[in-house]
Amino acid sequence: MNSSSAVPVITVDGPSGVGKGTVSRGLAEKLGWHRLDSGALYRILALAAVDAGVSLRDTDAVAALAPKLDIRFTGDHEDNEAIWVDGRNLRDRVRAEATGGLASQIAAAPAVRAALLQRQKDFRVAPGLIGDGRDMGTVVFPDAALKLFLTASAEERARRRLRQLSAAGQSAILEDLSTEISTRDERDRTRSVAPLVPASDAILIDTTFLSPTQVAERIDDLLKDRGFLQA
């Protein structure tokens, strides 16, 4: 894929559990644009390192794995999503809560971020791209036409994650999930490279007390104001 600054981008940033995936999939379907789940790239790389016996502390060795991975995303909804890595569908492993913690451990490393940066930029193809992540609007696509930053309380995000895990037949303890989320948030916010902060021109949306429909309605208003949708 060839990147082009002429191709419009909408970024959807924020921590885990705020609804970025739901919003991004909805936007991509509504506008007929491509979608990049940047967080999945970091999760995939972390899993590749674990599978290869590479220490996550050896970030140069982890980064060296990135160009070798064949990664494809298929499916336009959460229920039919597939994440193909070297011909294997690793969706369940990639989406596991523990994998998110592994990804956060390597995400601050400059070598890792540099290795994945161009891969992310290469998703920018016509007619447009929805970039879902933590630094889409600040680092990867600073010239994005619209930047959204979603937030929600750690407690609410833990409840949402618990419901997801329960629906998938996996058990978890709410208090443990809340602690893990808060710890990951602090690590992501305070890292020296591409910290988890909204871009100066991002529009913040707190989803704690909003339903997915209410969030979508609010974003639809923004799309109409920016000319992406007809009023």
C-alpha positions as CSV (number, residue, x, y, z in Angstrom):
1,M,0.0,0.0,0.0
2,N,1.3,3.5,-0.8
3,S,0.6,6.3,1.6
4,S,-0.6,9.6,0.4
5,S,-1.1,12.9,2.3
6,A,-4.0,13.6,-0.1
7,V,-6.0,10.7,1.4
8,P,-8.3,11.9,4.3
9,V,-7.8,10.3,7.7
10,I,-10.0,10.4,10.8
11,T,-8.2,9.3,14.0
12,V,-9.9,7.7,17.0
13,D,-7.5,7.6,20.0
14,G,-7.9,6.7,23.7
15,P,-7.2,3.9,26.2
16,S,-8.6,0.4,26.0
17,G,-12.3,-0.1,26.8
18,V,-13.6,3.4,25.7
19,G,-15.3,2.1,22.6
20,K,-12.6,2.9,20.0
21,G,-13.2,-0.4,18.1
22,T,-17.0,0.1,17.9
23,V,-16.6,3.7,16.8
24,S,-13.9,2.9,14.2
25,R,-15.8,0.0,12.7
26,G,-18.9,2.2,12.5
27,L,-17.1,5.0,10.9
28,A,-15.4,2.8,8.4
29,E,-18.6,1.2,7.4
30,K,-20.6,4.5,7.2
31,L,-17.9,6.3,5.1
32,G,-16.8,3.3,3.1
33,W,-13.2,3.8,4.3
34,H,-10.4,1.5,5.3
35,R,-9.6,0.9,9.0
36,L,-6.4,0.5,10.9
37,D,-6.3,-1.1,14.3
38,S,-2.9,0.0,15.4
39,G,-3.2,-1.5,18.9
40,A,-3.5,-5.0,17.3
41,L,-0.1,-4.5,15.6
42,Y,1.6,-4.1,18.9
43,R,-0.3,-7.0,20.4
44,I,0.7,-9.2,17.4
45,L,4.4,-8.2,17.7
46,A,4.3,-9.0,21.5
47,L,2.9,-12.4,20.8
48,A,5.4,-13.0,18.0
49,A,8.2,-12.3,20.5
50,V,6.8,-14.6,23.1
51,D,6.3,-17.4,20.6
52,A,9.9,-16.9,19.3
53,G,11.3,-16.9,22.9
54,V,12.5,-13.3,22.6
55,S,12.5,-11.3,25.8
56,L,10.2,-8.3,25.8
57,R,13.0,-6.4,27.5
58,D,15.2,-6.9,24.4
59,T,13.2,-4.3,22.4
60,D,15.7,-4.2,19.5
61,A,15.2,-8.0,19.0
62,V,11.4,-7.5,19.3
63,A,11.5,-4.7,16.7
64,A,13.5,-6.9,14.4
65,L,10.5,-9.3,14.2
66,A,8.1,-6.7,12.8
67,P,9.2,-6.7,9.1
68,K,8.9,-10.5,9.0
69,L,5.3,-10.7,10.0
70,D,2.5,-11.2,7.4
71,I,-0.5,-9.4,8.9
72,R,-4.0,-9.1,7.5
73,F,-7.3,-8.0,9.0
74,T,-10.6,-9.3,7.7
75,G,-14.2,-8.9,8.7
76,D,-16.1,-5.7,9.2
77,H,-17.8,-6.4,12.5
78,E,-16.6,-7.7,15.9
79,D,-18.4,-11.0,15.5
80,N,-16.8,-11.9,12.2
81,E,-13.3,-10.3,12.7
82,A,-10.2,-12.4,11.9
83,I,-6.6,-11.4,12.5
84,W,-4.3,-13.3,10.2
85,V,-0.7,-13.6,11.2
86,D,1.5,-15.7,8.9
87,G,-1.6,-17.5,7.7
88,R,-3.1,-18.3,11.2
89,N,-6.1,-16.6,12.6
90,L,-4.9,-15.3,16.0
91,R,-7.9,-13.2,16.9
92,D,-8.6,-14.8,20.3
93,R,-5.0,-14.6,21.4
94,V,-4.6,-11.0,20.1
95,R,-7.7,-9.8,21.9
96,A,-6.9,-11.5,25.2
97,E,-6.6,-9.2,28.2
98,A,-3.1,-10.5,29.0
99,T,-1.9,-9.7,25.5
100,G,-2.8,-6.1,26.0
101,G,-0.5,-6.0,29.0
102,L,2.3,-7.5,26.9
103,A,1.8,-4.9,24.2
104,S,2.0,-2.1,26.7
105,Q,5.4,-3.3,27.8
106,I,6.9,-2.9,24.4
107,A,4.9,0.1,23.1
108,A,7.2,2.6,24.8
109,A,10.3,1.4,23.1
110,P,11.6,3.7,20.3
111,A,12.8,0.8,18.2
112,V,9.4,-0.9,18.3
113,R,7.5,2.2,17.5
114,A,9.9,3.0,14.6
115,A,9.5,-0.5,13.2
116,L,5.7,-0.3,13.2
117,L,5.3,3.4,12.2
118,Q,5.7,2.9,8.4
119,R,3.4,-0.1,8.4
120,Q,0.7,2.1,10.0
121,K,1.3,4.9,7.5
122,D,1.0,2.4,4.6
123,F,-2.7,1.8,5.5
124,R,-3.5,5.3,4.3
125,V,-5.1,4.6,0.9
126,A,-8.1,6.0,-1.0
127,P,-10.9,6.7,-0.3
128,G,-9.9,7.3,3.3
129,L,-8.7,5.8,6.5
130,I,-10.0,5.4,10.1
131,G,-7.0,5.2,12.4
132,D,-7.8,3.5,15.7
133,G,-5.1,3.6,18.4
134,R,-3.3,5.7,21.1
135,D,-1.1,8.0,19.1
136,M,-2.9,8.2,15.7
137,G,-3.6,11.9,16.0
138,T,-0.3,12.9,17.7
139,V,2.3,10.8,15.9
140,V,1.1,8.7,13.0
141,F,-1.3,11.0,11.3
142,P,-0.8,14.5,12.8
143,D,-2.5,16.0,9.7
144,A,-5.7,14.0,10.1
145,A,-8.9,15.9,9.0
146,L,-10.7,15.0,12.2
147,K,-9.2,13.8,15.5
148,L,-11.3,12.1,18.2
149,F,-10.1,11.1,21.7
150,L,-12.4,8.9,23.7
151,T,-12.3,8.5,27.4
152,A,-14.2,6.6,30.2
153,S,-13.6,5.9,33.8
154,A,-11.3,2.9,34.6
155,E,-14.2,1.3,36.6
156,E,-16.6,1.5,33.7
157,R,-14.0,0.2,31.2
158,A,-13.4,-2.7,33.6
159,R,-17.1,-3.5,33.7
160,R,-17.2,-3.4,29.9
161,R,-14.2,-5.8,29.6
162,L,-15.7,-8.1,32.1
163,R,-18.9,-8.3,30.0
164,Q,-16.8,-9.0,26.9
165,L,-14.9,-11.8,28.6
166,S,-18.0,-13.4,30.1
167,A,-19.7,-13.4,26.7
168,A,-16.6,-15.2,25.3
169,G,-16.8,-17.8,28.1
170,Q,-13.8,-16.4,30.0
171,S,-13.7,-15.7,33.7
172,A,-12.2,-12.6,35.3
173,I,-12.4,-10.6,38.5
174,L,-13.7,-7.0,38.2
175,E,-11.3,-5.6,40.8
176,D,-8.3,-7.2,39.0
177,L,-9.4,-5.9,35.6
178,S,-9.8,-2.4,37.1
179,T,-6.3,-2.5,38.6
180,E,-4.7,-3.8,35.4
181,I,-6.4,-1.1,33.4
182,S,-5.3,1.7,35.8
183,T,-1.7,0.4,35.8
184,R,-1.6,0.2,32.0
185,D,-3.1,3.7,31.7
186,E,-0.4,5.2,34.0
187,R,2.4,3.4,32.0
188,D,1.0,4.6,28.7
189,R,0.4,8.2,29.9
190,T,3.9,8.6,31.4
191,R,6.1,6.9,28.8
192,S,8.6,9.2,27.2
193,V,7.8,8.1,23.6
194,A,4.3,8.9,22.2
195,P,2.5,9.0,25.5
196,L,-1.2,8.5,25.6
197,V,-2.4,12.0,25.4
198,P,-5.0,13.7,23.2
199,A,-3.7,15.8,20.3
200,S,-4.1,19.6,20.9
201,D,-6.8,19.7,18.2
202,A,-8.6,16.5,19.2
203,I,-12.2,16.5,20.2
204,L,-12.7,14.7,23.5
205,I,-15.7,12.4,24.1
206,D,-16.3,10.9,27.5
207,T,-18.2,7.6,26.9
208,T,-18.6,6.6,30.6
209,F,-22.3,7.3,30.6
210,L,-23.1,7.1,26.9
211,S,-24.5,4.2,25.0
212,P,-22.8,3.2,21.7
213,T,-25.8,4.8,19.9
214,Q,-25.4,8.1,21.8
215,V,-21.6,8.2,21.0
216,A,-22.4,7.5,17.3
217,E,-25.0,10.3,17.2
218,R,-22.5,12.7,18.7
219,I,-19.8,11.8,16.1
220,D,-22.3,12.0,13.3
221,D,-22.9,15.6,14.2
222,L,-19.2,16.2,14.0
223,L,-19.0,14.5,10.6
224,K,-21.8,16.7,9.2
225,D,-20.1,19.8,10.6
226,R,-16.8,18.8,8.8
227,G,-18.6,17.8,5.5
228,F,-18.0,14.1,5.7
229,L,-21.8,13.4,5.9
230,Q,-24.7,15.3,4.5
231,A,-26.7,17.2,7.1
